[in-house]
Amino acid sequence: MKRISLFLIILAIGIASFLLTVAWYLESYSSSNASVAGMMGQMMGNQGAYGMTAPMPSYLWALSVILVLLIAAGIGGVAYYSAYPEIRTFAVPSAPPPMAPAEPSRPTMDWSVLLRTSNEEEKRVLQVIAAHGGKYLQKFIVKEAGLTRLKTHRIISRFAERGIVVVAKSGNTNEVSLAPWLKPEAPSGG
């Protein structure tokens, strides 16, 4: 299950529970004070129609706070996973089995074509990776490309989806490698 689905479920449960709690409270405590005397009593210190006090039970306050926090967690989780998509990691394909014919998974692309079709920020990321032999840690790519972490993450994510780079976890960062089918002509080409 995707993490965003989990937060959507938490958000839906929180909203539904909060609405049910509010509806139950309004039904329970407003029906006993439906007369004019009951309304006047509430305005004059929350007293019922017969002079009895009817405050909101303390467990409802606690439940309301918990449900609001649950809703906030759901909204925060959905917002986080919408703003920061996960990088899909692709396994480096091993040599094909001896009997299986080699399948052309990707046509080879000329390095200069890739650079010409990339915007300036994408070019900087590609050039940093190529300058380090086609493999580099993402946290260092951020520094050398002069981009923000988020911008670099999104660019690498797009490259991974297109099969231009291969991303593998490496400690608290990612190791980004140029795909085997992509061979740069000149590491600093531009």
C-alpha positions, -999 to +999 in steps of 0.1 A: +000+000+000+014+034-009+020+057+020-002+084+006-031+059+007-025+054+043-027+091+051-059+094+029-075+067+050-064+084+083-078+117+070-112+101+060-115+083+093-106+115+113-132+136+094-159+110+096-153+105+133-153+142+141-185+148+122-202+119+139-190+131+173-203+166+166-237+153+153-241+131+184-233+159+208-257+183+190-285+156+191-279+146+227-275+179+244-296+202+223-328+181+223-330+183+261-329+221+259-354+225+230-379+246+250-376+284+254-368+279+291-340+255+282-325+280+257-328+308+283-312+286+309-283+279+285-278+316+279-278+323+316-250+299+326-256+266+308-285+255+329-311+231+316-348+237+316-352+225+352-322+243+367-297+215+361-264+222+346-255+203+314-219+210+306-201+192+277-185+161+291-147+163+294-142+131+273-158+149+244-132+177+246-104+151+247-120+132+218-124+163+198-088+173+203-076+138+193-098+138+162-085+172+151-049+160+156-058+129+135-072+151+107-041+173+109-018+142+106-038+130+076-036+164+059+001+167+067+009+132+053-011+137+021+006+171+016+041+157+022+037+128-001+022+150-028+050+175-026+078+150-023+072+120-046+093+089-039+122+082-061+115+049-079+146+027-077+154+005-107+176-026-103+205-027-127+197-055-151+221-083-150+233-102-181+205-120-198+202-157-193+223-177-218+193-191-237+172-159-237+178-135-266+190-101-256+160-077-257+165-041-267+150-025-236+161+010-246+177+024-277+211+039-272+209+076-270+235+100-280+248+120-250+247+152-270+210+146-279+202+141-242+220+174-233+203+193-261+168+181-250+174+189-213+168+222-196+197+241-179+191+225-144+189+190-158+221+196-178+239+206-146+228+174-129+238+152-158+272+169-161+280+165-124+271+127-126+292+123-158+321+142-144+324+116-116+325+086-139+287+082-142+280+074-106+277+099-077+258+104-044+227+126-046+238+148-016+270+158-035+251+163-067+230+189-049+261+208-038+280+207-071+250+214-093+241+244-072+205+235-069+182+229-039+177+195-025+140+194-037+149+206-072+176+180-075+153+153-061+127+161-087+151+161-116+166+128-105+131+114-100+122+123-136+154+109-149+148+076-130+112+073-144+126+078-179+154+053-174+182+078-178+196+071-143+195+042-119+189+051-082+200+029-053+198+037-016+232+044+000+230+052+037+209+083+042+212+094+006+209+078-029+236+067-053+227+080-087+242+062-117+238+068-154+219+040-171+242+014-187+227+022-222+237+058-218+273+065-224+285+101-223+308+112-251+325+139-231+320+141-193+319+179-193+300+182-226+276+210-229 
